Amino acid sequence: MQFPIDFENKIICGNCLEVMKDIPDSSIDLIVTSPPYNLKINRIKKEISKNWKGKSNNSKLQSASYDIHNDYMPDDEYLIWQKNVLAECLRVIKDTGAIFYNQKWRVQKGEYKMRLDIIEGLPLRQIIIWAKPGGINFSETFFLPTFEPIYIIAKPKFRLPPKINAYGDVWSITTERKSWHPAAFPIELAVRCIQATTGDLILDPFSGSGTTAVAAKQLGKKYIGIDISEDYCKKAEERIILAK
């Protein structure tokens, strides 16, 4: 599949909905992504570490919000935005492809929400439970949350490689704690998702710190990352270069 623009093995800086318009139909083997969760945290301008080693990492930094995106959208706008993103994701994956979409459950106004409203009408194949051992909870109003769902949205011909199904549907993987990014995806989680395909081209429309791209590189696959923050894109590219 020939792309009109050279996207392969690149981190593209821009709005993912606009960038994905230049990705042809049925050209991506797998999408692995974790979008902003819309947790109602106002954007805070903070200095973050200049490298991936996380030497300046601390709890205040981790609680800071994103560089560009304001994670305080009205719920109806966030719902429409994410449904539009997933519609584009579904368009660009092959008939053998799938989307691994990580979201965060929440309780809002006394109602438990697994964010099934976002994926309503899409071909949901399975829900993976990401069990997150450890963590810190500063609130005395509830117990420490220790899981997040990963929705597998799959085209009809999507099949797992041999023996990969032995992982089961509960994955115990510790969160990333050494990142300058406020919500970094753990590399082990991205690797496991990418192992679910025999295809070559992996897309992450919310690439953040570049974890999906690093995992793809480690597994000998090609990647496309998209992020709206120029700072994140630059740091992700630096991280990918250092990845082995």
Buried (B, 14 or more C-beta within 10 A) or exposed (E): EEEEEEBEBBBBBBEBBEBBEEBEEBBBBBBBBBBBBBEEBEBEEEEBBEEBEBEEBEEEBBEBBBBEBEBBBEEEEBBEBBBEBBEBBBBBBBEBBBBBBBBBBBEEEEEEBBBEEBBEEBBBBEEBBBEBEEEEEEEEEEEEEBEBBBBBBBBEEBEBEEEEEEEEEEBEBEBBEEBBBBBBBBBBBBBBBBBBBBBBBBBBBBBBBBBBBBBBBBBEBBBBBBBBBEEBBEBBBBBBEEBE
